[in-house]
Each structure stands twice: as C-alpha cells, then as structure tokens.
Amino acid sequence: MKKPGVIKVETRKLIIVVTAAVIVLNVFLYLFDVQVTPRWQTQLSVGALTEKVAPASGYSVDIKWGDVGQKLVEAGAIDLEQYQQIYPDISYLTQSKSEGITLNKDTAYFWVNTLWALGLTQKSDVLEKGVMMTQYGDDLGNFASTAGWTLGSKDALELYSSAEIIPLSAEQQAKVAEIASNIYRPCCGNSAAFPDCNHGMAILGLVELMVSQGFSEEEIYKAALVFNSYWFVDTYVDLAYYFQTVEGIRWSKVDPKEVLSDKYSSASGYGAIKQIIGNIPGAPVQGASCGA
C-alpha cells in the first residue's frame, strides 16, 4: 500500500501534466488557427436546413378548400383573367376542391396571393374592430395590404371586410383575433392582427379558414409556421440554425407558437437573432420583404 505522501506527489504530477497538455493544445490551436467544431454542427449545411424548413417535396395541410376560390371570384376579390397571366393552374379558383392545400416552392406565391384576397375580403372583426380600422381608419387605403392588392375586379377598399366567404361565429371571430395576435412575420414588426402587408393579410385568411373548420390552436400555429417558412425561406433557415446551435433544439422539435412570436418572427426579433448567429456559410445574404 502506497504511503499518503507518495499519492499526493503523484497526483500533483498528474495535474501538472494535464495542465501542460491543455496549454500546449491551446497554443497550437491559436498559432495554426484550427477551428474545432462538433460533428453534429458540421452537418448543418444550408441545403440540409432548407430541406427541414421548406421541403422540396412540399407540405400538405388538410384544409377543406371547397368553393372558397369560386366565392372569392364572385365577390370580385380575384380577377381570373389577371390570375391566368401569372399562374398556370387556377383550378382552385374555378372548381370546388376536396383535397387539402400543398405548399411548395412552385405554389407558395399562388397561396400568398389567394389567401391575401381571402383575408382582405372576409367579413372580419380583426379588420373592423382591430388596429387597422380603429387607429388608422383614415389611412386604410395606404397600407401595403390594401393599396397593394390589384388582382381583384373590385377596388381593395371596396373589398375590405365585405363578404362572408367563410361563416364565422362571434366565438370563432374572437379566436381568430387571439391567434392572429400571436403570429408575426419577418418583413415587418406587426402581428397578423394588424395585417398591414400581404403576408399578414394572407396569414389572417389562413387562420380564419382553419378556425372555421375546427382545427386546434396547435395545428393552426404549425400550419402558419409552414406558410411563413415557404414565404421567407432564408429567414427560417437562419432560425432553424439558431435553435439547433444555440438552443440545442432541432427544427422538428421547436414550438411553432414560440417561433412565430415577436421574439423570433418579427423584423426586430429576427434581427436580434441574426446578430447572434451572423451569416451561415453558404447562405445568401438578403433580407425579408413584403414583395409577393
């Protein structure tokens, strides 16, 4: 059995050796500018993240579209002739559809415009009793979501909250307002309860449609995140990178309601996250905009 004094000496020697090794390693890394990255982090390429955020195969939401498109045309919200000049397939506006909505890179902007028309035209407490009317009623025609809508056969202000495309009870109207107030978009600093741009108005239309069909709040937030992700791919790739590298949460495990909050999905919230992560290697450098 070793004596206590001998054990202490050997322990001190071991500590000295380990400390020296750490110092040498750090000097080596500094002098030769060696970057040590965890293996799981090196797998976060822009392409891989994009496939998680907005899969090329698309994402389907089991929404019953039915004759909503036909009603929008009848209400003057959509001019078929103009749509035909932009989109090769307008069957969602001319036929009753029993299948859901599939979002991909080819259909994303058809749906931002079509849901924009729905959000603008649908009889809505958000539009009539919310910020746009109560605080900015005199300037209602100057917002991007009103002045920017030129694909209808009627003027945007004539369309504004003018038709019951989707039947909504008072309780459902309140639920729409509550959910919309929690959904932001990175092109500006307002929630969908203040839909002053095309994406905000489109999300309002989506929420109204899903509330009318009895979807849960969890399902609605999940769908809203999917739509936002296809409309702002670069933004949500950055957020996916942030959640995995900083928070340690994979994109498939994030809470959609949290991601859609002003902390992450508003222009200022996303800007703060961008300051933390900088530019992902290989990612295009561009900002979010309201252009459709």
Backbone bond lengths (Angstrom), bond angles and torsions (degrees), N, CA, C in turn:
res aa  C-N    CA-C-N  psi(-1)  N-CA   C-N-CA  omega(-1)  CA-C   N-CA-C  phi
1 M - - - 1.478 - - 1.522 109.52 -
2 K 1.385 114.89 132.84 1.461 118.78 -176.94 1.511 110.35 -74.87
3 K 1.308 114.09 147.84 1.457 119.76 178.25 1.524 109.65 -75.49
4 P 1.369 118.46 150.28 1.470 122.62 179.96 1.508 113.36 -52.97
5 G 1.316 117.59 -40.04 1.465 121.19 -178.09 1.512 111.90 -63.82
6 V 1.334 116.28 -36.72 1.468 121.35 -179.37 1.528 109.57 -68.71
7 I 1.354 117.09 -40.09 1.473 121.70 -179.71 1.523 110.62 -62.14
8 K 1.359 115.33 -42.83 1.463 119.97 -179.57 1.518 111.12 -62.73
9 V 1.340 117.08 -40.74 1.465 121.63 179.78 1.522 110.32 -63.89
10 E 1.328 116.60 -45.20 1.467 120.64 -178.98 1.528 111.04 -65.36
11 T 1.330 116.75 -37.69 1.466 120.90 178.37 1.515 110.74 -63.82
12 R 1.356 115.21 -43.00 1.463 118.68 178.82 1.523 110.88 -63.24
13 K 1.339 116.65 -39.48 1.470 120.22 178.92 1.529 110.56 -62.25
14 L 1.347 115.95 -41.90 1.464 120.39 -179.63 1.523 110.92 -63.58
15 I 1.325 116.35 -42.58 1.467 121.04 179.28 1.521 110.57 -62.55
16 I 1.351 116.03 -42.07 1.468 120.73 179.73 1.521 110.77 -63.42
17 V 1.338 116.56 -42.27 1.470 120.87 -178.88 1.529 110.82 -65.17
18 V 1.346 117.10 -46.07 1.462 121.38 -179.56 1.527 111.09 -63.47
19 T 1.332 116.19 -43.33 1.467 120.79 179.30 1.525 110.76 -62.03
20 A 1.314 116.00 -43.15 1.466 120.62 179.26 1.523 110.87 -62.80
21 A 1.334 116.04 -40.93 1.464 120.30 -179.90 1.528 110.97 -63.31
22 V 1.337 115.93 -41.95 1.466 120.23 179.10 1.521 110.68 -63.44
23 I 1.342 116.83 -42.60 1.464 121.34 179.21 1.522 110.58 -61.97
24 V 1.324 116.32 -45.99 1.472 120.91 -179.90 1.526 110.78 -61.17
25 L 1.342 115.78 -43.71 1.464 120.14 -179.74 1.528 110.83 -62.09
26 N 1.323 117.18 -44.56 1.464 120.86 179.98 1.524 111.93 -64.71
27 V 1.329 117.01 -39.30 1.461 120.90 176.70 1.525 110.00 -62.51
28 F 1.334 116.40 -42.13 1.461 121.47 179.45 1.529 110.74 -61.93
29 L 1.330 115.58 -47.65 1.462 119.79 -179.47 1.522 111.07 -62.09
30 Y 1.331 116.44 -38.06 1.464 120.42 -178.75 1.523 110.93 -69.76
31 L 1.340 116.95 -47.74 1.461 120.97 -175.85 1.515 112.03 -65.87
32 F 1.320 116.90 -37.33 1.464 119.92 -175.39 1.529 112.93 -103.56
33 D 1.335 115.29 8.29 1.467 121.71 175.34 1.527 111.72 50.66
34 V 1.309 115.14 47.81 1.457 120.82 179.35 1.525 108.73 -85.33
35 Q 1.324 117.26 129.25 1.464 122.17 179.05 1.522 108.51 -103.89
36 V 1.306 115.80 123.95 1.463 120.70 178.75 1.523 107.95 -102.64
37 T 1.314 116.34 115.62 1.461 121.72 -178.83 1.519 109.48 -119.05
38 P 1.324 118.36 132.61 1.454 120.21 177.22 1.521 110.86 -55.49
39 R 1.334 117.95 146.24 1.458 122.04 -175.35 1.524 111.78 -60.23
40 W 1.374 117.19 -39.53 1.457 119.74 -178.54 1.521 111.68 -65.47
41 Q 1.353 116.39 -29.57 1.458 119.12 -178.28 1.516 111.42 -76.28
42 T 1.336 118.39 -31.00 1.458 121.40 -180.00 1.524 111.01 -67.32
43 Q 1.336 117.24 -17.84 1.451 120.55 -178.77 1.531 111.94 -82.63
44 L 1.334 118.11 -4.16 1.452 121.59 -176.88 1.526 111.27 -85.80
45 S 1.304 116.93 63.56 1.460 120.55 176.63 1.518 108.98 -75.28
46 V 1.325 115.84 159.25 1.456 120.43 179.17 1.525 110.32 -59.59
47 G 1.329 116.03 -41.81 1.460 120.06 -179.64 1.520 112.65 -61.98
48 A 1.330 115.86 -43.33 1.464 120.07 -179.83 1.520 111.20 -66.05
49 L 1.327 116.09 -41.47 1.461 119.88 179.32 1.527 111.11 -67.00
50 T 1.329 116.63 -39.87 1.461 120.56 179.04 1.517 110.87 -60.89
51 E 1.321 115.79 -39.75 1.467 120.03 179.87 1.522 111.66 -66.16
52 K 1.313 116.65 -29.51 1.468 120.28 177.17 1.528 111.06 -77.39
53 V 1.323 116.01 -39.42 1.473 121.38 -175.60 1.527 112.08 -78.23
54 A 1.325 116.78 -46.07 1.469 121.99 -177.92 1.529 108.60 -139.32
55 P 1.327 117.25 78.99 1.473 121.42 -175.18 1.527 112.60 -54.80
56 A 1.317 115.86 139.24 1.468 120.55 179.48 1.529 111.18 -62.75
57 S 1.322 116.58 -28.68 1.466 121.00 179.88 1.521 111.92 -72.89
58 G 1.330 116.51 -13.86 1.453 121.01 178.52 1.519 112.99 94.87
59 Y 1.307 114.55 173.24 1.465 121.77 179.42 1.522 107.80 -137.88
60 S 1.316 116.52 127.26 1.459 120.93 -177.67 1.526 111.19 -103.33
61 V 1.311 114.82 135.80 1.463 121.96 175.28 1.524 107.22 -114.14
62 D 1.312 116.72 127.55 1.461 121.53 -173.19 1.531 111.59 -79.59
63 I 1.318 115.72 58.28 1.466 122.20 178.29 1.531 108.65 -93.56
64 K 1.314 117.01 135.04 1.466 120.89 176.21 1.525 108.12 -83.22
65 W 1.313 116.20 101.43 1.457 120.64 -177.51 1.529 110.87 -73.43
66 G 1.327 116.40 -38.49 1.461 121.14 176.91 1.519 112.84 55.33
67 D 1.348 116.10 -129.20 1.468 120.86 -177.53 1.526 112.42 -104.39
68 V 1.331 117.31 22.31 1.466 120.94 -179.40 1.531 110.66 -57.72
69 G 1.333 116.59 -43.35 1.461 120.21 -179.92 1.516 112.31 -61.45
70 Q 1.317 116.17 -42.50 1.468 120.56 179.28 1.531 110.99 -64.28
71 K 1.326 116.02 -38.02 1.471 120.37 178.41 1.527 111.16 -66.14
72 L 1.341 116.36 -36.86 1.464 120.27 178.17 1.525 110.73 -64.66
73 V 1.325 116.48 -38.73 1.462 120.76 177.55 1.527 109.44 -66.08
74 E 1.329 116.70 -45.98 1.465 121.66 -179.38 1.536 111.71 -61.66
75 A 1.338 115.99 -35.14 1.465 120.56 -178.80 1.523 112.31 -77.39
76 G 1.323 117.17 -8.80 1.466 120.95 -178.73 1.517 113.44 86.71
77 A 1.338 116.18 7.83 1.463 120.15 -179.49 1.517 111.75 -73.66
78 I 1.342 116.04 -28.47 1.469 121.01 -178.63 1.523 109.58 -129.45
79 D 1.312 115.41 131.68 1.460 122.83 175.62 1.530 107.12 -98.41
80 L 1.321 116.85 110.37 1.465 120.98 -175.78 1.525 112.62 -58.23
81 E 1.301 117.28 -37.64 1.460 120.46 -178.23 1.532 110.75 -62.16
82 Q 1.319 116.67 -42.75 1.464 119.73 178.20 1.526 111.14 -67.18
83 Y 1.321 116.23 -40.87 1.465 119.77 179.74 1.528 110.96 -62.05
84 Q 1.319 116.83 -40.38 1.464 120.91 -178.54 1.519 112.11 -62.84
85 Q 1.317 116.45 -26.34 1.467 120.10 178.45 1.526 112.28 -76.39
86 I 1.330 115.45 -16.40 1.471 119.99 -176.54 1.526 112.22 -107.80
87 Y 1.343 116.30 -42.16 1.464 120.74 -171.83 1.527 111.17 -117.58
88 P 1.339 117.20 132.50 1.468 120.33 -178.71 1.525 113.53 -71.31
89 D 1.328 116.65 -26.96 1.463 120.35 -178.29 1.525 109.81 -119.81
90 I 1.321 116.16 112.35 1.476 120.01 178.67 1.531 110.08 -117.87
91 S 1.324 116.67 25.20 1.460 120.57 -177.29 1.532 112.42 -62.61
92 Y 1.342 116.92 -25.80 1.463 119.88 178.28 1.535 111.33 -70.50
93 L 1.318 116.11 -9.28 1.458 120.30 178.99 1.528 112.35 -107.41
94 T 1.308 116.60 -13.48 1.467 120.26 -175.61 1.520 113.36 -116.49
95 Q 1.345 116.59 -12.54 1.464 120.78 -177.93 1.523 109.96 -130.15
96 S 1.326 115.80 156.20 1.465 120.46 172.56 1.521 107.47 -80.94
97 K 1.311 117.28 127.99 1.457 122.32 -173.97 1.532 110.56 -112.75
98 S 1.318 115.16 125.05 1.465 119.58 178.50 1.524 111.52 -91.97
99 E 1.344 116.32 -23.73 1.464 119.16 179.99 1.523 111.06 -77.69
100 G 1.318 116.03 164.82 1.459 121.03 -178.75 1.515 112.81 -77.48
101 I 1.312 115.53 -166.57 1.463 122.78 179.83 1.520 109.11 -104.59
102 T 1.321 115.96 127.18 1.469 120.66 175.86 1.519 108.57 -108.79
103 L 1.314 114.47 124.33 1.458 120.87 -178.68 1.522 109.24 -104.58
104 N 1.323 117.54 129.43 1.457 123.15 172.50 1.522 107.45 -150.87
105 K 1.323 116.87 -176.53 1.473 119.59 -175.16 1.523 112.30 -63.61
106 D 1.342 116.82 -24.50 1.464 120.01 -178.75 1.524 112.70 -84.79
107 T 1.340 116.63 -25.74 1.471 119.62 -176.69 1.525 113.44 -106.50
108 A 1.323 117.50 -8.14 1.472 121.07 -173.13 1.526 112.37 -55.33
109 Y 1.325 117.63 -42.72 1.457 119.31 -174.52 1.527 112.63 -86.45
110 F 1.320 116.94 -18.93 1.465 118.77 168.17 1.522 108.72 -63.41
111 W 1.336 115.37 -42.12 1.461 118.89 -176.52 1.527 112.74 -77.37
112 V 1.317 118.43 -30.78 1.465 117.35 176.70 1.533 109.23 -65.13
113 N 1.333 117.60 -37.88 1.456 120.24 179.33 1.526 112.08 -73.73
114 T 1.316 116.62 -42.78 1.470 120.05 -176.25 1.530 111.06 -69.31
115 L 1.327 116.79 -41.35 1.464 119.94 176.45 1.531 111.00 -70.90
116 W 1.312 116.96 -29.59 1.471 121.69 173.56 1.534 109.17 -60.04
117 A 1.328 115.98 -47.13 1.463 120.56 178.12 1.525 110.94 -60.11
118 L 1.338 116.43 -39.79 1.460 120.57 179.18 1.527 111.19 -66.15
119 G 1.333 116.67 -48.50 1.464 120.54 -179.61 1.515 112.22 -60.64
120 L 1.322 116.77 -37.09 1.466 122.09 -178.60 1.524 111.84 -71.08
121 T 1.326 116.80 -38.99 1.466 121.77 -170.63 1.525 113.38 -91.45
122 Q 1.323 116.96 -33.68 1.459 121.23 -176.85 1.523 112.57 -57.11
123 K 1.325 116.51 132.20 1.462 121.81 175.23 1.522 108.48 -59.28
124 S 1.335 117.00 119.81 1.460 119.19 -166.30 1.518 113.08 -145.45
125 D 1.343 115.36 132.84 1.460 120.49 173.31 1.522 111.08 -65.70
126 V 1.328 116.66 -32.29 1.467 120.30 178.80 1.524 110.01 -60.90
127 L 1.318 116.78 -41.66 1.462 120.41 -178.60 1.524 112.63 -78.34
128 E 1.319 117.17 -34.43 1.460 120.27 -174.76 1.530 113.64 -90.26
129 K 1.336 115.97 -31.68 1.467 119.70 -176.09 1.522 113.06 -114.55
130 G 1.322 116.38 -3.35 1.456 120.95 -177.46 1.512 113.21 -89.08
131 V 1.326 114.87 -169.68 1.468 122.81 -173.63 1.524 113.22 -58.60
132 M 1.316 116.86 -39.96 1.465 118.89 -175.06 1.516 112.09 -59.21
133 M 1.325 116.72 -40.54 1.457 119.96 -178.24 1.527 112.11 -87.51
134 T 1.326 117.03 -43.79 1.470 119.93 -173.74 1.520 113.59 -72.97
135 Q 1.336 116.55 -32.36 1.467 119.06 -177.62 1.524 113.87 -108.18
136 Y 1.334 116.23 -24.47 1.464 118.88 -175.26 1.526 112.24 -128.46
137 G 1.311 116.67 26.51 1.454 120.18 -176.99 1.515 114.15 -56.17
138 D 1.321 117.11 -36.44 1.468 120.99 -179.07 1.526 111.90 -69.40
139 D 1.335 116.34 -22.12 1.474 120.84 -178.47 1.524 111.74 -111.41
140 L 1.310 116.34 20.52 1.466 120.98 -172.78 1.525 113.04 -56.25
141 G 1.304 116.54 -33.32 1.466 119.64 -177.38 1.515 114.26 -81.78
142 N 1.337 117.23 -0.08 1.467 120.09 -175.93 1.525 114.03 -100.53
143 F 1.312 117.44 -2.40 1.460 119.73 179.88 1.526 110.82 -77.63
144 A 1.320 115.96 155.21 1.468 120.27 177.99 1.522 110.94 -61.17
145 S 1.331 117.04 -32.69 1.457 120.67 -177.26 1.526 113.18 -76.44
146 T 1.329 116.85 -16.58 1.465 119.91 177.25 1.532 110.44 -106.40
147 A 1.322 116.46 -58.61 1.470 119.75 179.77 1.523 111.72 -62.11
148 G 1.331 116.15 -28.03 1.467 119.81 -176.78 1.514 114.87 -80.61
149 W 1.350 117.22 -13.00 1.466 118.71 -177.89 1.528 110.15 -84.70
150 T 1.323 116.20 108.73 1.472 121.80 -177.08 1.525 112.03 -124.93
151 L 1.336 116.86 9.78 1.462 120.49 -176.88 1.521 113.32 -98.77
152 G 1.319 116.58 12.93 1.453 120.05 177.06 1.517 111.32 -103.44
153 S 1.328 116.41 166.57 1.459 120.44 175.82 1.525 110.84 -88.32
154 K 1.355 115.93 -6.86 1.459 121.84 175.01 1.517 109.73 -120.05
155 D 1.327 116.02 160.18 1.451 122.21 177.05 1.527 110.21 -66.21
156 A 1.341 116.28 147.75 1.467 121.18 -176.19 1.529 112.38 -59.37
157 L 1.314 118.16 -39.88 1.461 119.95 -178.92 1.535 111.28 -70.33
158 E 1.308 116.60 -28.42 1.463 120.31 175.35 1.528 110.00 -70.88
159 L 1.311 115.62 -31.07 1.466 121.49 -179.46 1.531 112.55 -79.79
160 Y 1.311 116.68 -27.62 1.471 123.23 -170.38 1.533 112.10 -50.96
161 S 1.348 115.91 113.59 1.470 122.93 177.65 1.525 111.65 47.82
162 S 1.340 115.71 48.78 1.468 119.80 -170.10 1.521 115.07 -108.07
163 A 1.328 118.06 -17.53 1.464 119.15 -173.32 1.526 111.52 -139.63
164 E 1.320 115.34 144.58 1.462 119.80 176.73 1.526 108.81 -89.02
165 I 1.325 114.53 77.80 1.464 120.12 178.19 1.528 109.36 -66.18
166 I 1.332 115.47 -39.15 1.464 123.22 179.73 1.523 108.08 -123.22
167 P 1.327 118.53 125.10 1.473 119.84 176.45 1.532 110.46 -66.92
168 L 1.331 117.70 125.66 1.462 122.89 178.12 1.524 108.98 -132.47
169 S 1.326 116.07 128.07 1.460 120.47 176.86 1.530 109.30 -75.76
170 A 1.328 116.72 169.87 1.472 120.52 177.69 1.527 110.22 -60.05
171 E 1.315 116.63 -38.77 1.466 120.92 178.71 1.520 111.02 -64.85
172 Q 1.316 115.99 -40.74 1.465 120.16 179.05 1.524 111.14 -69.09
173 Q 1.319 117.33 -36.84 1.464 120.85 176.33 1.529 110.06 -60.24
174 A 1.327 116.43 -41.26 1.469 120.70 179.10 1.528 110.58 -65.93
175 K 1.317 116.28 -38.44 1.469 120.35 179.29 1.524 110.57 -67.17
176 V 1.319 116.76 -39.42 1.472 121.04 176.59 1.519 109.84 -58.77
177 A 1.333 116.23 -47.55 1.466 121.07 -178.39 1.521 111.26 -61.53
178 E 1.316 116.80 -41.66 1.463 120.65 -178.93 1.527 111.31 -65.65
179 I 1.325 116.58 -47.75 1.469 120.05 -179.05 1.522 110.66 -66.02
180 A 1.329 116.56 -43.97 1.467 120.49 -179.09 1.524 111.59 -59.79
181 S 1.325 116.59 -33.60 1.470 119.95 -178.51 1.530 112.54 -68.96
182 N 1.332 117.00 -13.20 1.466 121.30 -179.69 1.526 113.22 -102.00
183 I 1.333 116.89 2.10 1.468 120.30 -175.90 1.530 110.10 -113.97
184 Y 1.319 115.69 115.97 1.470 122.15 -179.95 1.524 110.16 -108.61
185 R 1.315 116.24 167.14 1.462 121.19 175.61 1.524 108.22 -136.10
186 P 1.339 117.25 145.77 1.466 121.45 -170.91 1.523 116.11 -75.08
187 C 1.338 117.95 0.03 1.463 118.74 178.26 1.518 111.78 -84.22
188 C 1.338 117.39 -13.91 1.462 120.31 179.11 1.531 109.51 -157.34
189 G 1.317 116.64 -170.56 1.463 119.12 -173.86 1.505 114.57 -108.83
190 N 1.321 118.15 15.18 1.459 121.10 -175.39 1.526 111.69 -110.43
191 S 1.326 114.36 155.69 1.462 119.51 177.01 1.530 109.24 -85.85
192 A 1.319 116.00 174.47 1.469 120.60 178.84 1.525 111.71 -70.15
193 A 1.347 117.61 -8.66 1.454 120.77 173.19 1.533 110.72 -78.66
194 F 1.329 115.47 -9.39 1.466 122.76 172.70 1.532 105.80 -128.67
195 P 1.334 115.94 73.64 1.472 120.59 -171.10 1.522 112.96 -81.12
196 D 1.303 116.41 70.71 1.461 120.58 -175.52 1.515 113.51 -86.63
197 C 1.327 118.09 -0.82 1.469 120.61 175.70 1.528 109.52 -131.77
198 N 1.316 116.35 173.21 1.459 120.40 -175.28 1.524 113.20 -61.66
199 H 1.338 116.80 -41.70 1.458 118.99 -178.29 1.526 111.89 -68.04
200 G 1.318 116.38 -37.60 1.457 119.73 177.55 1.520 111.41 -64.61
201 M 1.327 117.05 -42.46 1.459 121.05 179.31 1.528 110.31 -67.67
202 A 1.321 116.88 -35.72 1.463 120.54 178.74 1.524 111.30 -66.68
203 I 1.323 116.77 -42.42 1.465 120.14 177.56 1.521 110.52 -64.25
204 L 1.335 117.25 -38.09 1.460 120.43 176.32 1.526 109.50 -58.99
205 G 1.321 117.25 -45.30 1.466 121.19 177.89 1.522 111.68 -60.65
206 L 1.323 116.81 -41.97 1.468 121.16 178.56 1.524 110.91 -62.09
207 V 1.319 116.76 -46.70 1.465 121.17 -179.32 1.526 110.36 -62.23
208 E 1.328 117.21 -43.42 1.466 120.49 178.58 1.519 111.31 -59.69
209 L 1.317 116.17 -44.03 1.463 121.46 -179.21 1.531 110.95 -62.54
210 M 1.320 116.66 -44.46 1.460 120.76 -176.31 1.535 111.73 -73.97
211 V 1.323 117.31 -37.08 1.469 120.15 176.80 1.524 109.69 -63.48
212 S 1.325 116.83 -40.94 1.467 120.62 -178.70 1.522 111.80 -63.04
213 Q 1.347 116.79 -24.36 1.466 120.91 -178.30 1.528 112.93 -101.08
214 G 1.323 116.34 9.54 1.453 119.94 172.10 1.518 116.26 79.42
215 F 1.325 117.64 19.79 1.461 119.82 176.72 1.531 109.49 -67.83
216 S 1.328 115.77 150.00 1.461 120.40 177.52 1.524 110.03 -74.71
217 E 1.326 116.47 161.71 1.467 119.87 177.36 1.522 110.56 -59.65
218 E 1.323 116.69 -40.91 1.467 120.67 179.48 1.520 110.91 -58.53
219 E 1.330 117.11 -43.59 1.473 120.94 179.90 1.527 111.09 -67.08
220 I 1.315 116.60 -36.59 1.470 120.29 -179.12 1.526 110.77 -68.94
221 Y 1.329 117.34 -43.89 1.471 119.72 178.15 1.531 110.58 -63.78
222 K 1.317 116.52 -38.96 1.469 120.01 179.38 1.529 110.27 -62.85
223 A 1.337 116.30 -44.99 1.466 119.96 179.42 1.528 111.13 -65.38
224 A 1.334 116.96 -41.17 1.467 120.67 179.81 1.521 111.03 -62.06
225 L 1.330 116.76 -37.78 1.467 120.00 177.80 1.527 110.57 -66.15
226 V 1.320 116.59 -38.72 1.470 120.33 177.79 1.528 109.94 -62.11
227 F 1.333 117.13 -47.80 1.467 119.92 -179.40 1.530 110.65 -62.74
228 N 1.322 116.95 -46.25 1.466 119.72 177.28 1.527 111.22 -57.80
229 S 1.327 116.09 -40.23 1.466 120.91 -176.86 1.519 112.32 -65.16
230 Y 1.321 117.29 -37.75 1.468 119.86 177.35 1.527 111.37 -74.86
231 W 1.318 117.39 -27.91 1.466 120.31 179.17 1.522 112.31 -82.21
232 F 1.324 116.50 -26.99 1.478 121.61 -179.01 1.537 108.87 -132.37
233 V 1.305 116.17 63.48 1.466 120.76 -172.69 1.527 111.99 -57.39
234 D 1.324 117.62 -49.14 1.468 121.10 -175.78 1.530 111.23 -61.05
235 T 1.324 116.36 -39.48 1.467 120.65 179.79 1.519 110.96 -61.73
236 Y 1.317 116.09 -46.90 1.463 118.91 -175.15 1.524 112.88 -79.11
237 V 1.315 117.19 -20.51 1.470 119.78 169.14 1.529 108.81 -65.86
238 D 1.322 115.94 -43.49 1.472 119.89 176.05 1.528 111.17 -60.02
239 L 1.329 116.56 -43.10 1.461 119.83 -178.89 1.530 110.75 -67.62
240 A 1.328 117.02 -36.93 1.462 120.03 176.88 1.528 109.99 -63.16
241 Y 1.331 115.88 -40.68 1.465 121.02 177.90 1.522 110.24 -63.04
242 Y 1.337 116.35 -43.91 1.466 120.84 178.70 1.529 111.11 -60.65
243 F 1.313 116.73 -49.97 1.464 119.22 -176.62 1.525 111.76 -61.40
244 Q 1.335 116.94 -37.78 1.461 117.98 -177.91 1.521 112.60 -78.68
245 T 1.313 117.80 -39.33 1.467 119.41 -175.58 1.526 113.70 -86.14
246 V 1.329 116.57 -30.96 1.462 119.70 -176.98 1.529 111.87 -100.33
247 E 1.335 115.74 -45.39 1.464 119.67 -177.91 1.521 113.20 -92.45
248 G 1.342 116.22 -14.72 1.459 119.49 -179.50 1.520 113.30 72.42
249 I 1.349 117.00 28.75 1.465 121.62 -178.71 1.531 109.00 -120.72
250 R 1.311 116.80 124.04 1.459 120.22 177.37 1.527 109.95 -71.32
251 W 1.330 116.11 153.46 1.457 121.06 -175.26 1.536 111.61 -57.49
252 S 1.310 117.35 -36.70 1.465 120.82 -178.83 1.522 112.19 -67.42
253 K 1.336 117.03 -13.84 1.465 121.31 -176.72 1.532 113.21 -108.90
254 V 1.328 118.34 -0.90 1.466 119.32 -177.74 1.528 110.00 -70.91
255 D 1.324 116.05 157.39 1.457 122.23 175.81 1.534 107.88 -88.04
256 P 1.348 118.44 111.75 1.472 120.15 -176.55 1.521 113.57 -54.52
257 K 1.325 117.84 -39.72 1.468 120.10 -179.23 1.524 110.23 -62.92
258 E 1.328 116.97 -39.97 1.466 120.32 179.17 1.523 110.64 -66.13
259 V 1.322 116.90 -44.69 1.464 120.47 -178.55 1.530 110.99 -63.35
260 L 1.328 116.92 -33.97 1.461 121.80 -178.15 1.530 112.80 -79.98
261 S 1.318 117.60 -6.60 1.461 121.21 -178.26 1.523 111.05 -70.07
262 D 1.344 115.64 168.47 1.461 119.56 -179.42 1.523 111.93 -64.37
263 K 1.324 117.62 -22.17 1.465 121.42 179.93 1.523 111.84 -63.25
264 Y 1.327 117.03 -29.77 1.461 120.39 -176.44 1.540 113.42 -120.79
265 S 1.326 117.69 -39.65 1.462 119.99 -170.26 1.522 115.65 -99.34
266 S 1.328 118.83 -9.10 1.465 118.77 173.59 1.531 108.56 -76.96
267 A 1.317 116.50 165.55 1.464 119.85 179.41 1.521 111.26 -59.60
268 S 1.327 117.08 -43.82 1.467 120.47 -178.86 1.525 111.35 -71.98
269 G 1.334 116.48 -39.08 1.458 119.92 179.50 1.516 111.65 -63.76
270 Y 1.336 115.62 -47.08 1.463 119.47 177.67 1.532 110.78 -63.32
271 G 1.335 116.17 -38.32 1.468 119.95 178.96 1.519 111.65 -58.99
272 A 1.337 116.48 -39.42 1.464 120.40 179.15 1.521 110.82 -66.53
273 I 1.328 116.58 -39.29 1.467 120.53 178.07 1.526 110.22 -66.31
274 K 1.320 116.17 -39.00 1.472 120.91 179.67 1.520 110.79 -62.63
275 Q 1.320 117.16 -35.35 1.464 120.96 176.96 1.524 111.06 -63.09
276 I 1.315 116.35 -33.02 1.464 120.74 -179.23 1.517 111.79 -74.01
277 I 1.343 116.83 -44.73 1.476 119.30 -172.17 1.524 113.22 -94.60
278 G 1.343 118.07 -19.24 1.456 119.44 -176.13 1.522 110.56 67.47
279 N 1.324 116.76 -152.79 1.461 121.51 -179.38 1.526 110.30 -96.23
280 I 1.323 115.94 129.15 1.466 120.18 175.79 1.523 107.82 -71.81
281 P 1.330 118.51 131.85 1.465 120.93 178.55 1.533 111.15 -53.93
282 G 1.328 116.14 126.31 1.449 120.77 179.26 1.502 115.46 91.09
283 A 1.342 116.67 -6.20 1.470 120.10 -178.98 1.518 110.07 -87.81
284 P 1.340 118.16 141.91 1.473 120.85 176.30 1.527 109.51 -67.47
285 V 1.320 116.67 146.39 1.452 120.84 179.74 1.523 108.26 -100.13
286 Q 1.324 115.82 103.06 1.457 120.69 179.67 1.525 108.68 -158.31
287 G 1.314 116.33 155.81 1.456 120.23 -177.84 1.523 111.17 -102.01
288 A 1.333 114.67 167.95 1.458 120.27 177.63 1.518 108.99 -78.57
289 S 1.327 116.25 146.85 1.458 120.22 177.38 1.518 109.78 -141.91
290 C 1.332 115.28 166.53 1.461 120.50 -179.14 1.514 112.23 -86.41
291 G 1.308 118.59 0.89 1.463 120.12 -179.97 1.512 111.56 -65.99
292 A 1.308 116.20 134.92 1.469 120.64 179.60 1.501 111.20 -93.19
